[in-house]
């Protein structure tokens, strides 16, 4: 499978986007903890990468509240179920790991859900930043807790403006 890549500037730093011929597979931040080293062809004119860049720019400008892109993250069936559930968390809202585990029918699996959440390869678009500790605390984030806080505050501003 051939991977294509491009980068874009954003308010949270440079993002590196990856796609196959027909689906977005990953978005990693500059200092993304645990990001794999991927071999990909640089391609700015790739249709999926162009669409992802445009939609992310709209999101950062406060003009987009959801994403409409073909996604193809690689993961186990359990990880896929967690990542699908993340996309159901409304903009500007947060769920705890325990709530997310209950939502996918795996009550008592908050740690496993947290591990799957931490392996989410499509940052921002699959909003793993919307998951917080049971007490509402901002727990770890692969892009760093300050980025997580910025994203949540940005989404609160978008939601307040609607």
PyMOL commands that place a pseudoatom at each C-alpha (Angstrom):
pseudoatom trace, name=CA, resn=UNK, resi=1, chain=A, elem=C, hetatm=0, pos=[0.000, 0.000, 0.000]
pseudoatom trace, name=CA, resn=UNK, resi=2, chain=A, elem=C, hetatm=0, pos=[1.418, 3.375, -1.044]
pseudoatom trace, name=CA, resn=UNK, resi=3, chain=A, elem=C, hetatm=0, pos=[1.219, 6.239, 1.442]
pseudoatom trace, name=CA, resn=UNK, resi=4, chain=A, elem=C, hetatm=0, pos=[1.178, 9.908, 0.531]
pseudoatom trace, name=CA, resn=UNK, resi=5, chain=A, elem=C, hetatm=0, pos=[1.941, 12.791, 2.864]
pseudoatom trace, name=CA, resn=UNK, resi=6, chain=A, elem=C, hetatm=0, pos=[1.901, 16.546, 3.181]
pseudoatom trace, name=CA, resn=UNK, resi=7, chain=A, elem=C, hetatm=0, pos=[2.281, 19.058, 5.977]
pseudoatom trace, name=CA, resn=UNK, resi=8, chain=A, elem=C, hetatm=0, pos=[0.286, 22.087, 7.015]
pseudoatom trace, name=CA, resn=UNK, resi=9, chain=A, elem=C, hetatm=0, pos=[0.705, 24.868, 9.513]
pseudoatom trace, name=CA, resn=UNK, resi=10, chain=A, elem=C, hetatm=0, pos=[-1.942, 25.151, 12.230]
pseudoatom trace, name=CA, resn=UNK, resi=11, chain=A, elem=C, hetatm=0, pos=[-2.488, 27.017, 15.503]
pseudoatom trace, name=CA, resn=UNK, resi=12, chain=A, elem=C, hetatm=0, pos=[-1.245, 23.892, 17.317]
pseudoatom trace, name=CA, resn=UNK, resi=13, chain=A, elem=C, hetatm=0, pos=[1.917, 23.586, 15.211]
pseudoatom trace, name=CA, resn=UNK, resi=14, chain=A, elem=C, hetatm=0, pos=[2.816, 21.797, 12.021]
pseudoatom trace, name=CA, resn=UNK, resi=15, chain=A, elem=C, hetatm=0, pos=[0.615, 18.815, 11.210]
pseudoatom trace, name=CA, resn=UNK, resi=16, chain=A, elem=C, hetatm=0, pos=[1.735, 15.927, 8.991]
pseudoatom trace, name=CA, resn=UNK, resi=17, chain=A, elem=C, hetatm=0, pos=[-1.136, 14.293, 7.114]
pseudoatom trace, name=CA, resn=UNK, resi=18, chain=A, elem=C, hetatm=0, pos=[-0.990, 10.807, 5.572]
pseudoatom trace, name=CA, resn=UNK, resi=19, chain=A, elem=C, hetatm=0, pos=[-3.327, 9.101, 3.123]
pseudoatom trace, name=CA, resn=UNK, resi=20, chain=A, elem=C, hetatm=0, pos=[-3.603, 6.068, 0.929]
pseudoatom trace, name=CA, resn=UNK, resi=21, chain=A, elem=C, hetatm=0, pos=[-4.962, 6.537, -2.574]
pseudoatom trace, name=CA, resn=UNK, resi=22, chain=A, elem=C, hetatm=0, pos=[-8.503, 6.908, -1.216]
pseudoatom trace, name=CA, resn=UNK, resi=23, chain=A, elem=C, hetatm=0, pos=[-8.511, 7.545, 2.564]
pseudoatom trace, name=CA, resn=UNK, resi=24, chain=A, elem=C, hetatm=0, pos=[-6.891, 9.659, 5.271]
pseudoatom trace, name=CA, resn=UNK, resi=25, chain=A, elem=C, hetatm=0, pos=[-4.870, 7.350, 7.510]
pseudoatom trace, name=CA, resn=UNK, resi=26, chain=A, elem=C, hetatm=0, pos=[-3.081, 9.611, 9.994]
pseudoatom trace, name=CA, resn=UNK, resi=27, chain=A, elem=C, hetatm=0, pos=[-2.481, 13.125, 11.281]
pseudoatom trace, name=CA, resn=UNK, resi=28, chain=A, elem=C, hetatm=0, pos=[0.506, 13.624, 13.548]
pseudoatom trace, name=CA, resn=UNK, resi=29, chain=A, elem=C, hetatm=0, pos=[1.688, 16.760, 15.319]
pseudoatom trace, name=CA, resn=UNK, resi=30, chain=A, elem=C, hetatm=0, pos=[5.322, 17.914, 15.439]
pseudoatom trace, name=CA, resn=UNK, resi=31, chain=A, elem=C, hetatm=0, pos=[5.999, 16.452, 18.887]
pseudoatom trace, name=CA, resn=UNK, resi=32, chain=A, elem=C, hetatm=0, pos=[3.430, 13.664, 18.689]
pseudoatom trace, name=CA, resn=UNK, resi=33, chain=A, elem=C, hetatm=0, pos=[4.256, 11.134, 21.385]
pseudoatom trace, name=CA, resn=UNK, resi=34, chain=A, elem=C, hetatm=0, pos=[4.433, 7.624, 19.951]
pseudoatom trace, name=CA, resn=UNK, resi=35, chain=A, elem=C, hetatm=0, pos=[4.064, 8.631, 16.309]
pseudoatom trace, name=CA, resn=UNK, resi=36, chain=A, elem=C, hetatm=0, pos=[5.463, 5.928, 14.052]
pseudoatom trace, name=CA, resn=UNK, resi=37, chain=A, elem=C, hetatm=0, pos=[8.028, 6.644, 11.368]
pseudoatom trace, name=CA, resn=UNK, resi=38, chain=A, elem=C, hetatm=0, pos=[6.125, 6.217, 8.110]
pseudoatom trace, name=CA, resn=UNK, resi=39, chain=A, elem=C, hetatm=0, pos=[7.576, 6.039, 4.634]
pseudoatom trace, name=CA, resn=UNK, resi=40, chain=A, elem=C, hetatm=0, pos=[5.405, 8.111, 2.321]
pseudoatom trace, name=CA, resn=UNK, resi=41, chain=A, elem=C, hetatm=0, pos=[5.590, 10.068, -0.912]
pseudoatom trace, name=CA, resn=UNK, resi=42, chain=A, elem=C, hetatm=0, pos=[5.316, 13.852, -0.515]
pseudoatom trace, name=CA, resn=UNK, resi=43, chain=A, elem=C, hetatm=0, pos=[2.300, 14.971, -2.514]
pseudoatom trace, name=CA, resn=UNK, resi=44, chain=A, elem=C, hetatm=0, pos=[0.551, 18.294, -1.998]
pseudoatom trace, name=CA, resn=UNK, resi=45, chain=A, elem=C, hetatm=0, pos=[-1.984, 17.751, -4.806]
pseudoatom trace, name=CA, resn=UNK, resi=46, chain=A, elem=C, hetatm=0, pos=[-3.436, 14.484, -3.448]
pseudoatom trace, name=CA, resn=UNK, resi=47, chain=A, elem=C, hetatm=0, pos=[-7.266, 14.869, -3.363]
pseudoatom trace, name=CA, resn=UNK, resi=48, chain=A, elem=C, hetatm=0, pos=[-7.767, 13.345, 0.103]
pseudoatom trace, name=CA, resn=UNK, resi=49, chain=A, elem=C, hetatm=0, pos=[-4.883, 15.337, 1.578]
pseudoatom trace, name=CA, resn=UNK, resi=50, chain=A, elem=C, hetatm=0, pos=[-6.169, 18.542, -0.051]
pseudoatom trace, name=CA, resn=UNK, resi=51, chain=A, elem=C, hetatm=0, pos=[-9.668, 17.941, 1.347]
pseudoatom trace, name=CA, resn=UNK, resi=52, chain=A, elem=C, hetatm=0, pos=[-8.285, 17.188, 4.811]
pseudoatom trace, name=CA, resn=UNK, resi=53, chain=A, elem=C, hetatm=0, pos=[-6.108, 20.316, 4.764]
pseudoatom trace, name=CA, resn=UNK, resi=54, chain=A, elem=C, hetatm=0, pos=[-9.062, 22.480, 3.653]
pseudoatom trace, name=CA, resn=UNK, resi=55, chain=A, elem=C, hetatm=0, pos=[-11.388, 21.047, 6.309]
pseudoatom trace, name=CA, resn=UNK, resi=56, chain=A, elem=C, hetatm=0, pos=[-8.770, 21.433, 9.043]
pseudoatom trace, name=CA, resn=UNK, resi=57, chain=A, elem=C, hetatm=0, pos=[-8.208, 25.061, 7.992]
pseudoatom trace, name=CA, resn=UNK, resi=58, chain=A, elem=C, hetatm=0, pos=[-11.980, 25.648, 8.240]
pseudoatom trace, name=CA, resn=UNK, resi=59, chain=A, elem=C, hetatm=0, pos=[-12.031, 23.977, 11.672]
pseudoatom trace, name=CA, resn=UNK, resi=60, chain=A, elem=C, hetatm=0, pos=[-9.180, 26.140, 12.945]
pseudoatom trace, name=CA, resn=UNK, resi=61, chain=A, elem=C, hetatm=0, pos=[-10.939, 29.234, 11.532]
pseudoatom trace, name=CA, resn=UNK, resi=62, chain=A, elem=C, hetatm=0, pos=[-14.036, 28.293, 13.555]
pseudoatom trace, name=CA, resn=UNK, resi=63, chain=A, elem=C, hetatm=0, pos=[-16.103, 27.598, 10.434]
pseudoatom trace, name=CA, resn=UNK, resi=64, chain=A, elem=C, hetatm=0, pos=[-16.348, 23.785, 10.614]
pseudoatom trace, name=CA, resn=UNK, resi=65, chain=A, elem=C, hetatm=0, pos=[-17.918, 21.692, 13.373]
pseudoatom trace, name=CA, resn=UNK, resi=66, chain=A, elem=C, hetatm=0, pos=[-17.555, 18.233, 11.811]
pseudoatom trace, name=CA, resn=UNK, resi=67, chain=A, elem=C, hetatm=0, pos=[-15.431, 16.535, 9.194]
pseudoatom trace, name=CA, resn=UNK, resi=68, chain=A, elem=C, hetatm=0, pos=[-16.515, 14.716, 6.056]
pseudoatom trace, name=CA, resn=UNK, resi=69, chain=A, elem=C, hetatm=0, pos=[-13.536, 12.713, 4.861]
pseudoatom trace, name=CA, resn=UNK, resi=70, chain=A, elem=C, hetatm=0, pos=[-12.871, 9.093, 3.944]
pseudoatom trace, name=CA, resn=UNK, resi=71, chain=A, elem=C, hetatm=0, pos=[-10.933, 7.647, 6.877]
pseudoatom trace, name=CA, resn=UNK, resi=72, chain=A, elem=C, hetatm=0, pos=[-8.770, 4.541, 6.903]
pseudoatom trace, name=CA, resn=UNK, resi=73, chain=A, elem=C, hetatm=0, pos=[-6.930, 4.276, 10.221]
pseudoatom trace, name=CA, resn=UNK, resi=74, chain=A, elem=C, hetatm=0, pos=[-5.130, 0.974, 10.766]
pseudoatom trace, name=CA, resn=UNK, resi=75, chain=A, elem=C, hetatm=0, pos=[-6.051, -0.718, 14.044]
pseudoatom trace, name=CA, resn=UNK, resi=76, chain=A, elem=C, hetatm=0, pos=[-7.577, -3.693, 15.771]
pseudoatom trace, name=CA, resn=UNK, resi=77, chain=A, elem=C, hetatm=0, pos=[-11.357, -4.181, 15.785]
pseudoatom trace, name=CA, resn=UNK, resi=78, chain=A, elem=C, hetatm=0, pos=[-11.435, -2.931, 19.397]
pseudoatom trace, name=CA, resn=UNK, resi=79, chain=A, elem=C, hetatm=0, pos=[-9.434, 0.187, 18.507]
pseudoatom trace, name=CA, resn=UNK, resi=80, chain=A, elem=C, hetatm=0, pos=[-11.709, 0.785, 15.523]
pseudoatom trace, name=CA, resn=UNK, resi=81, chain=A, elem=C, hetatm=0, pos=[-14.761, 0.647, 17.819]
pseudoatom trace, name=CA, resn=UNK, resi=82, chain=A, elem=C, hetatm=0, pos=[-13.204, 3.189, 20.188]
pseudoatom trace, name=CA, resn=UNK, resi=83, chain=A, elem=C, hetatm=0, pos=[-12.216, 5.492, 17.316]
pseudoatom trace, name=CA, resn=UNK, resi=84, chain=A, elem=C, hetatm=0, pos=[-15.710, 5.294, 15.826]
pseudoatom trace, name=CA, resn=UNK, resi=85, chain=A, elem=C, hetatm=0, pos=[-17.195, 6.222, 19.213]
pseudoatom trace, name=CA, resn=UNK, resi=86, chain=A, elem=C, hetatm=0, pos=[-14.837, 9.205, 19.502]
pseudoatom trace, name=CA, resn=UNK, resi=87, chain=A, elem=C, hetatm=0, pos=[-16.462, 10.662, 16.396]
pseudoatom trace, name=CA, resn=UNK, resi=88, chain=A, elem=C, hetatm=0, pos=[-19.794, 10.636, 18.249]
pseudoatom trace, name=CA, resn=UNK, resi=89, chain=A, elem=C, hetatm=0, pos=[-18.599, 13.008, 20.983]
pseudoatom trace, name=CA, resn=UNK, resi=90, chain=A, elem=C, hetatm=0, pos=[-20.146, 16.374, 20.089]
pseudoatom trace, name=CA, resn=UNK, resi=91, chain=A, elem=C, hetatm=0, pos=[-17.964, 19.385, 19.358]
pseudoatom trace, name=CA, resn=UNK, resi=92, chain=A, elem=C, hetatm=0, pos=[-17.148, 21.212, 22.576]
pseudoatom trace, name=CA, resn=UNK, resi=93, chain=A, elem=C, hetatm=0, pos=[-18.196, 18.280, 24.780]
pseudoatom trace, name=CA, resn=UNK, resi=94, chain=A, elem=C, hetatm=0, pos=[-16.041, 15.865, 26.744]
pseudoatom trace, name=CA, resn=UNK, resi=95, chain=A, elem=C, hetatm=0, pos=[-16.564, 12.285, 27.854]
pseudoatom trace, name=CA, resn=UNK, resi=96, chain=A, elem=C, hetatm=0, pos=[-14.611, 10.372, 30.443]
pseudoatom trace, name=CA, resn=UNK, resi=97, chain=A, elem=C, hetatm=0, pos=[-12.809, 7.156, 29.575]
pseudoatom trace, name=CA, resn=UNK, resi=98, chain=A, elem=C, hetatm=0, pos=[-15.431, 5.314, 31.661]
pseudoatom trace, name=CA, resn=UNK, resi=99, chain=A, elem=C, hetatm=0, pos=[-18.279, 6.958, 29.685]
pseudoatom trace, name=CA, resn=UNK, resi=100, chain=A, elem=C, hetatm=0, pos=[-16.581, 6.009, 26.434]
pseudoatom trace, name=CA, resn=UNK, resi=101, chain=A, elem=C, hetatm=0, pos=[-16.186, 2.398, 27.635]
pseudoatom trace, name=CA, resn=UNK, resi=102, chain=A, elem=C, hetatm=0, pos=[-19.896, 2.262, 28.560]
pseudoatom trace, name=CA, resn=UNK, resi=103, chain=A, elem=C, hetatm=0, pos=[-20.829, 3.786, 25.214]
pseudoatom trace, name=CA, resn=UNK, resi=104, chain=A, elem=C, hetatm=0, pos=[-19.147, 0.953, 23.303]
pseudoatom trace, name=CA, resn=UNK, resi=105, chain=A, elem=C, hetatm=0, pos=[-20.608, -1.705, 25.615]
pseudoatom trace, name=CA, resn=UNK, resi=106, chain=A, elem=C, hetatm=0, pos=[-17.354, -2.391, 27.451]
pseudoatom trace, name=CA, resn=UNK, resi=107, chain=A, elem=C, hetatm=0, pos=[-18.129, -1.070, 30.944]
pseudoatom trace, name=CA, resn=UNK, resi=108, chain=A, elem=C, hetatm=0, pos=[-15.173, -1.598, 33.231]
pseudoatom trace, name=CA, resn=UNK, resi=109, chain=A, elem=C, hetatm=0, pos=[-12.702, -1.327, 30.354]
pseudoatom trace, name=CA, resn=UNK, resi=110, chain=A, elem=C, hetatm=0, pos=[-11.745, 2.305, 30.818]
pseudoatom trace, name=CA, resn=UNK, resi=111, chain=A, elem=C, hetatm=0, pos=[-8.013, 1.501, 30.779]
pseudoatom trace, name=CA, resn=UNK, resi=112, chain=A, elem=C, hetatm=0, pos=[-8.251, -0.489, 27.553]
pseudoatom trace, name=CA, resn=UNK, resi=113, chain=A, elem=C, hetatm=0, pos=[-10.326, 2.321, 26.052]
pseudoatom trace, name=CA, resn=UNK, resi=114, chain=A, elem=C, hetatm=0, pos=[-7.679, 4.806, 27.195]
pseudoatom trace, name=CA, resn=UNK, resi=115, chain=A, elem=C, hetatm=0, pos=[-4.956, 2.756, 25.526]
pseudoatom trace, name=CA, resn=UNK, resi=116, chain=A, elem=C, hetatm=0, pos=[-6.946, 2.596, 22.268]
pseudoatom trace, name=CA, resn=UNK, resi=117, chain=A, elem=C, hetatm=0, pos=[-7.651, 6.318, 22.526]
pseudoatom trace, name=CA, resn=UNK, resi=118, chain=A, elem=C, hetatm=0, pos=[-3.917, 6.959, 22.874]
pseudoatom trace, name=CA, resn=UNK, resi=119, chain=A, elem=C, hetatm=0, pos=[-3.236, 4.981, 19.679]
pseudoatom trace, name=CA, resn=UNK, resi=120, chain=A, elem=C, hetatm=0, pos=[-5.671, 7.047, 17.588]
pseudoatom trace, name=CA, resn=UNK, resi=121, chain=A, elem=C, hetatm=0, pos=[-3.694, 7.910, 14.456]
pseudoatom trace, name=CA, resn=UNK, resi=122, chain=A, elem=C, hetatm=0, pos=[-6.028, 10.633, 13.146]
pseudoatom trace, name=CA, resn=UNK, resi=123, chain=A, elem=C, hetatm=0, pos=[-5.660, 13.479, 15.628]
pseudoatom trace, name=CA, resn=UNK, resi=124, chain=A, elem=C, hetatm=0, pos=[-8.257, 16.258, 15.728]
pseudoatom trace, name=CA, resn=UNK, resi=125, chain=A, elem=C, hetatm=0, pos=[-10.558, 14.736, 13.080]
pseudoatom trace, name=CA, resn=UNK, resi=126, chain=A, elem=C, hetatm=0, pos=[-11.069, 11.670, 15.281]
pseudoatom trace, name=CA, resn=UNK, resi=127, chain=A, elem=C, hetatm=0, pos=[-11.358, 13.793, 18.431]
pseudoatom trace, name=CA, resn=UNK, resi=128, chain=A, elem=C, hetatm=0, pos=[-9.441, 11.861, 21.078]
pseudoatom trace, name=CA, resn=UNK, resi=129, chain=A, elem=C, hetatm=0, pos=[-8.771, 15.232, 22.716]
pseudoatom trace, name=CA, resn=UNK, resi=130, chain=A, elem=C, hetatm=0, pos=[-12.410, 15.229, 23.901]
pseudoatom trace, name=CA, resn=UNK, resi=131, chain=A, elem=C, hetatm=0, pos=[-11.755, 12.403, 26.372]
pseudoatom trace, name=CA, resn=UNK, resi=132, chain=A, elem=C, hetatm=0, pos=[-10.879, 13.459, 29.913]
pseudoatom trace, name=CA, resn=UNK, resi=133, chain=A, elem=C, hetatm=0, pos=[-10.453, 11.891, 33.330]
pseudoatom trace, name=CA, resn=UNK, resi=134, chain=A, elem=C, hetatm=0, pos=[-13.537, 10.962, 35.385]
pseudoatom trace, name=CA, resn=UNK, resi=135, chain=A, elem=C, hetatm=0, pos=[-13.001, 14.087, 37.490]
pseudoatom trace, name=CA, resn=UNK, resi=136, chain=A, elem=C, hetatm=0, pos=[-12.824, 16.242, 34.330]
pseudoatom trace, name=CA, resn=UNK, resi=137, chain=A, elem=C, hetatm=0, pos=[-9.047, 16.594, 34.452]
pseudoatom trace, name=CA, resn=UNK, resi=138, chain=A, elem=C, hetatm=0, pos=[-7.096, 16.857, 31.238]
pseudoatom trace, name=CA, resn=UNK, resi=139, chain=A, elem=C, hetatm=0, pos=[-5.208, 13.611, 31.110]
pseudoatom trace, name=CA, resn=UNK, resi=140, chain=A, elem=C, hetatm=0, pos=[-2.391, 12.844, 28.694]
pseudoatom trace, name=CA, resn=UNK, resi=141, chain=A, elem=C, hetatm=0, pos=[-2.522, 13.691, 25.030]
pseudoatom trace, name=CA, resn=UNK, resi=142, chain=A, elem=C, hetatm=0, pos=[-0.072, 12.592, 22.344]
pseudoatom trace, name=CA, resn=UNK, resi=143, chain=A, elem=C, hetatm=0, pos=[0.255, 16.194, 21.155]
pseudoatom trace, name=CA, resn=UNK, resi=144, chain=A, elem=C, hetatm=0, pos=[0.730, 17.434, 24.723]
pseudoatom trace, name=CA, resn=UNK, resi=145, chain=A, elem=C, hetatm=0, pos=[-1.795, 18.580, 27.327]
pseudoatom trace, name=CA, resn=UNK, resi=146, chain=A, elem=C, hetatm=0, pos=[-1.458, 22.291, 26.342]
pseudoatom trace, name=CA, resn=UNK, resi=147, chain=A, elem=C, hetatm=0, pos=[-2.559, 21.358, 22.787]
pseudoatom trace, name=CA, resn=UNK, resi=148, chain=A, elem=C, hetatm=0, pos=[-5.469, 19.334, 24.187]
pseudoatom trace, name=CA, resn=UNK, resi=149, chain=A, elem=C, hetatm=0, pos=[-6.513, 22.311, 26.293]
pseudoatom trace, name=CA, resn=UNK, resi=150, chain=A, elem=C, hetatm=0, pos=[-6.240, 24.655, 23.293]
pseudoatom trace, name=CA, resn=UNK, resi=151, chain=A, elem=C, hetatm=0, pos=[-8.398, 22.341, 21.133]
pseudoatom trace, name=CA, resn=UNK, resi=152, chain=A, elem=C, hetatm=0, pos=[-11.094, 22.042, 23.818]
pseudoatom trace, name=CA, resn=UNK, resi=153, chain=A, elem=C, hetatm=0, pos=[-11.157, 25.816, 24.384]
pseudoatom trace, name=CA, resn=UNK, resi=154, chain=A, elem=C, hetatm=0, pos=[-11.255, 26.411, 20.617]
pseudoatom trace, name=CA, resn=UNK, resi=155, chain=A, elem=C, hetatm=0, pos=[-14.263, 24.092, 20.314]
pseudoatom trace, name=CA, resn=UNK, resi=156, chain=A, elem=C, hetatm=0, pos=[-16.006, 25.866, 23.210]
pseudoatom trace, name=CA, resn=UNK, resi=157, chain=A, elem=C, hetatm=0, pos=[-15.541, 29.159, 21.337]
pseudoatom trace, name=CA, resn=UNK, resi=158, chain=A, elem=C, hetatm=0, pos=[-16.926, 27.644, 18.124]
pseudoatom trace, name=CA, resn=UNK, resi=159, chain=A, elem=C, hetatm=0, pos=[-19.898, 26.204, 20.005]
pseudoatom trace, name=CA, resn=UNK, resi=160, chain=A, elem=C, hetatm=0, pos=[-20.573, 29.503, 21.793]
pseudoatom trace, name=CA, resn=UNK, resi=161, chain=A, elem=C, hetatm=0, pos=[-20.579, 31.309, 18.451]
pseudoatom trace, name=CA, resn=UNK, resi=162, chain=A, elem=C, hetatm=0, pos=[-23.205, 29.027, 16.922]
for i in range(1, 162): cmd.bond("trace and resi %d" % i, "trace and resi %d" % (i + 1))
show_as sticks, trace
zoom trace
